[in-house]
């Protein structure tokens, strides 16, 4: 972190970010304010209030309470052109923070452990920077500050309220953009690629029904724990033996519950887990094979199985043409030596719900810096980022947005 750019005196002022500050300092102050005051999914009342106030101060047309606590801000350029959606998520996680600095979470058990405080501060800064170029700006920028990305589909809630409809909250977006700070990527670097970058994330629950009894008399029972063990092992073969080796997928049984005492054979065993993939066909294949194993394999032991499945976020898939436009813009703004390809991960992201309907791209901004111990993974109680990522992210998103506005949807 550049200590000259972010002097210690700024720490004491983080609760009062101001448009009078240079934007590089203001974005840090905003991030620290949001970090100190985390709000969980659909509780982002304070955060969305600050967002709406900031956008109004910049002269944007503002809509609030979209998808419960979401905010939309419209920046109309002086020249005609397409509409570009710029998205930021606002929610925190139910994590007890273990960091120790002045701007750590003031609410025990709640923490910005994934970087959404950074995203919100960065998007507000992007609005500030683009407003300064309003007279030469083409088209419309629709800023989307969403609630509840962390497993509660806040993006879908805003879509259901009309985010993507033409006329209700400005024009329908032609292109969608978003970024994520990334703890595995060195600060100053940006990663991007076309195609899948994050996976679909589905959940399952299953129950194996057997026949309980005394632990010393297993011949009088049908042991669901033994059956569940066979099922768990068999489910691991769905990836190794049912998928093309070049098609990635994950099946994880994250929880197994059975029994109440050391000398009792339970009557049932409950399993739950997740299935991840990048491809819809792989997604369907894994669900089908796991369901068949749960429903059919227990019969070989005299037990029965019950399967419940819930589809979560789809895979996050970047549009090839738009990704190329954005990559070119990032190379020009940050230098090609600081822009590289992203390696897809099996994490999930509800921006995928936007990209199912609007072509766009989702890129990653490095926040890792071992010197300041910014090395912990997302969702960790000591998660941190080098705040230099905020300036890089703002510059990157401004460049990407302008490139998409100037390219025009007709050429993409």
C-alpha positions in Angstrom: 0.0 0.0 0.0 1.3 3.4 -0.9 1.6 5.1 2.5 2.1 8.6 0.9 -1.2 8.3 -1.0 -3.1 6.9 2.0 -1.6 8.8 5.0 -2.3 7.6 8.5 -4.3 10.7 9.2 -6.9 9.5 6.7 -7.7 6.6 9.0 -9.3 8.9 11.6 -11.5 10.5 8.8 -12.8 7.3 7.3 -16.3 7.8 8.7 -16.7 11.0 6.8 -15.7 10.4 3.2 -16.2 13.5 1.1 -16.3 14.5 -2.6 -13.8 17.2 -1.6 -11.1 14.6 -1.1 -9.0 13.5 -4.1 -10.8 10.5 -5.5 -7.9 8.2 -4.8 -8.2 9.0 -1.1 -12.0 9.2 -1.1 -12.4 5.6 -2.4 -10.3 4.4 0.4 -12.3 6.3 3.0 -15.5 4.9 1.5 -14.2 1.4 1.6 -13.2 1.7 5.2 -16.5 3.2 6.2 -18.4 0.3 4.6 -16.0 -2.2 6.1 -16.5 -0.8 9.6 -20.3 -1.0 9.2 -21.1 -4.3 7.5 -24.7 -5.3 6.8 -25.9 -8.8 5.8 -28.2 -9.8 2.9 -31.2 -7.6 2.5 -30.2 -5.6 5.6 -28.1 -3.1 3.6 -30.1 0.0 4.7 -27.2 2.1 5.8 -25.1 1.2 2.9 -27.7 1.7 0.3 -28.6 5.1 1.9 -25.0 6.3 1.5 -25.0 5.0 -2.1 -28.2 6.8 -3.0 -27.0 10.0 -1.3 -23.7 9.9 -3.1 -25.3 9.3 -6.5 -27.7 12.2 -6.0 -24.9 14.5 -5.0 -23.2 13.6 -8.3 -26.4 14.5 -10.2 -27.5 11.0 -11.2 -31.1 9.9 -11.4 -31.6 7.6 -8.5 -34.1 4.8 -7.7 -34.1 3.1 -4.3 -35.5 -0.1 -2.7 -35.1 -2.1 -5.8 -35.0 -5.8 -4.8 -35.7 -4.6 -1.3 -32.4 -2.7 -0.6 -30.9 -2.2 -4.0 -30.1 1.1 -5.7 -30.1 2.1 -9.3 -28.3 5.3 -10.5 -28.6 6.6 -14.1 -25.8 8.7 -15.7 -27.0 10.1 -19.0 -24.2 11.1 -21.3 -24.5 14.1 -23.6 -24.2 12.0 -26.7 -26.5 9.2 -27.9 -25.2 5.6 -27.4 -25.9 2.2 -25.8 -26.6 1.5 -22.1 -23.9 -0.1 -20.0 -24.8 -1.7 -16.7 -22.1 -1.4 -14.0 -22.8 -3.7 -11.0 -21.5 -3.7 -7.4 -22.7 -5.9 -4.5 -23.1 -4.5 -1.0 -23.7 -7.3 1.4 -21.4 -8.7 4.1 -21.0 -12.2 5.6 -21.9 -13.7 9.0 -18.2 -13.9 10.0 -16.5 -12.7 13.2 -13.6 -10.5 12.0 -10.2 -11.3 13.4 -8.3 -8.3 12.0 -7.3 -5.5 14.3 -7.4 -2.0 12.8 -9.5 1.1 13.4 -11.9 0.3 10.5 -12.5 -3.3 11.5 -16.2 -4.4 11.8 -18.0 -2.6 14.5 -20.7 -5.3 14.5 -19.5 -8.7 16.0 -20.4 -11.6 13.8 -20.7 -9.5 10.6 -17.8 -8.8 8.3 -16.9 -7.8 4.7 -14.9 -10.9 4.2 -15.3 -11.1 0.4 -14.6 -7.5 -0.8 -18.1 -6.2 -1.4 -17.1 -3.1 0.6 -14.4 -2.6 -2.1 -16.9 -3.1 -4.9 -19.4 -0.5 -3.6 -16.7 2.1 -3.0 -15.2 1.5 -6.4 -18.5 1.7 -8.3 -19.3 5.0 -6.5 -15.9 6.3 -7.6 -16.5 5.2 -11.1 -19.7 7.2 -11.1 -17.7 10.2 -9.8 -15.1 9.9 -12.5 -17.6 9.4 -15.4 -19.7 12.4 -14.3 -16.6 14.5 -14.8 -16.6 13.4 -18.5 -20.4 13.6 -18.9 -20.3 16.1 -21.8 -18.3 13.7 -24.0 -19.9 10.5 -22.7 -21.9 8.4 -25.1 -25.1 6.7 -24.0 -26.2 5.8 -20.5 -24.4 4.1 -17.6 -26.8 2.3 -15.3 -25.2 1.7 -11.9 -26.6 -1.3 -10.1 -25.9 -1.6 -6.3 -27.3 -4.9 -5.3 -28.1 -6.6 -2.0 -27.6 -10.2 -1.1 -25.1 -11.7 -3.5 -23.9 -14.2 -0.9 -26.3 -17.0 -1.6 -29.6 -15.0 -1.6 -29.7 -14.0 -5.3 -30.0 -10.2 -4.8 -29.4 -9.8 -8.5 -32.5 -11.8 -9.2 -34.5 -9.7 -6.8 -33.5 -6.6 -8.7 -34.3 -8.3 -12.0 -37.7 -9.2 -10.7 -38.3 -5.6 -9.8 -37.6 -4.4 -13.3 -33.8 -3.7 -13.4 -33.5 -4.9 -17.0 -36.8 -3.6 -18.3 -36.8 -0.8 -20.8 -38.3 2.4 -19.4 -39.0 1.5 -15.8 -35.5 2.4 -14.5 -34.0 3.9 -17.6 -33.1 2.0 -20.8 -32.6 -1.7 -20.9 -28.9 -2.4 -20.6 -27.1 -3.5 -23.8 -23.9 -4.6 -22.0 -23.2 -5.6 -18.4 -19.9 -5.2 -16.5 -18.7 -6.1 -13.0 -15.4 -6.7 -11.2 -14.3 -8.6 -8.1 -11.3 -7.9 -6.0 -9.2 -11.1 -5.8 -7.0 -12.3 -3.0 -5.1 -14.7 -5.1 -4.0 -12.0 -7.6 -1.1 -9.6 -6.9 -2.2 -6.0 -6.3 -1.8 -3.9 -9.5 -2.8 -6.8 -11.7 -6.1 -7.5 -13.5 -7.3 -10.9 -14.9 -10.0 -11.5 -17.5 -11.0 -14.2 -20.0 -14.0 -15.0 -22.2 -16.2 -18.0 -21.6 -16.8 -19.5 -18.1 -15.0 -17.9 -15.2 -17.1 -19.1 -12.3 -19.2 -22.2 -11.8 -22.8 -23.0 -11.3 -23.5 -23.9 -7.7 -26.3 -26.2 -6.8 -27.3 -27.8 -3.4 -28.6 -31.3 -2.6 -30.1 -33.0 0.4 -30.5 -36.7 0.6 -31.8 -39.2 3.2 -31.0 -42.9 3.5 -33.7 -44.8 5.4 -32.7 -48.1 7.0 -33.8 -50.0 10.1 -32.4 -49.0 13.5 -31.5 -51.2 16.4 -28.8 -52.2 18.8 -25.2 -51.7 17.9 -24.4 -55.2 19.1 -27.0 -56.8 16.9 -26.4 -55.4 13.4 -28.0 -58.5 11.8 -31.3 -57.3 13.0 -30.9 -53.9 11.4 -30.4 -52.2 8.0 -27.5 -49.8 8.8 -28.0 -46.5 7.0 -24.6 -45.3 8.0 -22.9 -48.1 6.1 -25.2 -47.5 3.1 -24.5 -43.7 3.3 -20.7 -44.5 3.2 -21.2 -46.6 0.1 -23.2 -43.8 -1.5 -20.7 -41.1 -0.7 -17.9 -43.1 -2.2 -20.0 -43.9 -5.3 -20.9 -40.2 -5.8 -17.2 -39.3 -6.2 -17.1 -41.5 -9.3 -19.7 -39.3 -11.0 -16.9 -36.9 -12.0 -14.2 -39.4 -12.7 -16.3 -41.9 -14.6 -19.3 -40.0 -16.0 -17.6 -36.8 -17.3 -15.3 -36.2 -20.2 -11.9 -35.7 -18.5 -11.6 -32.3 -20.1 -14.9 -31.2 -18.6 -14.5 -30.1 -14.9 -17.0 -30.7 -12.2 -17.2 -31.0 -8.5 -19.4 -33.2 -6.2 -18.9 -32.5 -2.5 -20.8 -34.1 0.3 -20.3 -31.5 3.0 -22.5 -32.9 5.8 -23.4 -36.4 7.1 -25.7 -36.7 10.1 -26.7 -40.0 11.7 -27.1 -41.6 15.1 -27.4 -40.4 18.7 -25.2 -42.9 20.7 -22.2 -45.1 20.3 -24.2 -48.4 20.7 -27.2 -47.5 18.5 -27.6 -48.1 14.8 -29.7 -45.2 13.5 -32.8 -45.5 11.4 -31.7 -42.8 8.9 -28.7 -40.9 7.7 -28.9 -37.4 6.2 -26.5 -36.1 3.6 -26.1 -32.6 2.1 -23.6 -31.1 -0.3 -23.0 -29.1 -3.5 -22.5 -29.8 -7.2 -20.4 -27.4 -9.3 -19.7 -27.1 -13.0 -19.1 -24.7 -15.9 -21.3 -26.4 -18.5 -25.1 -26.9 -18.5 -24.8 -30.4 -19.8 -22.3 -31.4 -17.2 -24.5 -29.8 -14.6 -27.5 -31.9 -15.7 -25.4 -35.1 -15.9 -24.0 -34.7 -12.4 -27.5 -34.1 -10.9 -28.9 -37.1 -12.7 -26.2 -39.5 -11.7 -26.1 -38.5 -8.1 -29.9 -38.7 -7.9 -29.8 -42.2 -9.4 -27.2 -43.3 -6.8 -29.2 -42.0 -3.9 -32.4 -43.5 -5.1 -31.1 -46.9 -6.5 -27.9 -47.9 -4.6 -29.5 -48.2 -1.2 -31.9 -50.8 -2.5 -29.0 -53.2 -2.8 -28.7 -53.2 1.0 -32.4 -53.2 1.7 -32.6 -49.5 2.4 -34.2 -46.6 0.5 -33.0 -43.2 -0.6 -34.7 -39.8 -1.0 -33.2 -37.0 -3.1 -33.9 -33.2 -3.0 -32.1 -30.8 -5.3 -32.0 -27.0 -5.6 -30.4 -25.2 -8.4 -28.4 -22.1 -7.4 -26.5 -19.6 -9.4 -25.7 -20.6 -13.0 -22.2 -20.5 -14.4 -20.7 -17.0 -14.9 -20.0 -16.9 -18.7 -18.3 -13.9 -20.3 -19.2 -12.8 -23.8 -16.3 -13.2 -26.1 -16.6 -9.9 -28.1 -17.3 -7.7 -25.1 -14.4 -9.4 -23.2 -12.1 -8.5 -26.1 -13.2 -4.9 -26.1 -12.7 -4.7 -22.3 -9.3 -6.5 -22.5 -8.1 -4.0 -25.0 -9.2 -1.1 -22.8 -7.5 -2.6 -19.8 -4.3 -3.1 -21.7 -4.3 0.6 -22.7 -5.2 1.9 -19.3 -3.1 -0.3 -17.0 -0.4 -1.7 -19.4 -0.5 -5.1 -21.0 2.1 -6.3 -18.5 -0.6 -5.9 -15.8 -3.4 -7.7 -17.6 -3.5 -11.4 -17.8 -5.8 -14.4 -18.4 -8.0 -15.6 -15.5 -8.0 -19.2 -14.4 -11.7 -20.2 -13.8 -12.7 -21.2 -10.3 -15.5 -23.3 -8.9 -16.9 -20.5 -6.8 -20.2 -19.0 -7.8 -21.5 -15.5 -8.4 -25.0 -14.2 -9.0 -23.8 -11.7 -11.7 -24.3 -14.9 -13.7 -28.0 -14.2 -13.6 -27.4 -10.8 -15.3 -25.1 -12.4 -17.9 -27.8 -15.0 -18.8 -29.9 -12.1 -20.1 -27.4 -9.3 -21.0 -24.0 -9.9 -22.8 -21.1 -8.7 -20.7 -17.9 -9.5 -18.8 -16.8 -10.0 -15.3 -13.1 -9.4 -14.4 -10.9 -9.7 -11.4 -8.7 -7.0 -9.7 -5.7 -8.1 -7.6 -5.6 -7.3 -3.9 -2.9 -9.6 -2.7 0.2 -8.1 -0.9 2.2 -10.3 1.4 4.1 -7.3 2.8 0.9 -6.1 4.6 -0.4 -9.7 5.2 -3.2 -9.3 2.6 -3.0 -13.0 1.8 -6.1 -14.7 3.3 -8.7 -16.2 1.0 -12.2 -14.8 0.6 -14.6 -15.5 3.4 -11.7 -15.9 5.9 -12.0 -14.0 9.2 -8.7 -12.2 8.4 -9.5 -11.4 4.8 -7.9 -8.2 3.7 -6.8 -6.5 0.5 -4.2 -3.9 -0.4 -6.2 -0.8 -0.9 -4.2 0.1 -3.9 -6.6 -2.3 -5.6 -9.3 0.3 -5.3 -7.6 2.8 -7.5 -6.7 0.1 -10.0 -10.3 -1.2 -10.0 -11.8 2.3 -10.5 -9.5 3.0 -13.4 -10.1 -0.4 -14.9 -13.9 0.0 -14.7 -13.9 3.5 -16.1 -11.8 2.4 -19.1 -14.0 -0.7 -19.6 -17.3 1.3 -19.5 -16.1 4.0 -21.9 -14.8 1.4 -24.3 -18.2 -0.4 -24.3 -20.0 2.9 -24.7 -17.8 3.9 -27.6 -17.8 0.5 -29.3 -21.6 0.6 -29.6 -23.8 -2.4 -29.3 -24.3 -2.6 -33.0 -20.6 -3.6 -33.5 -20.5 -6.2 -30.7 
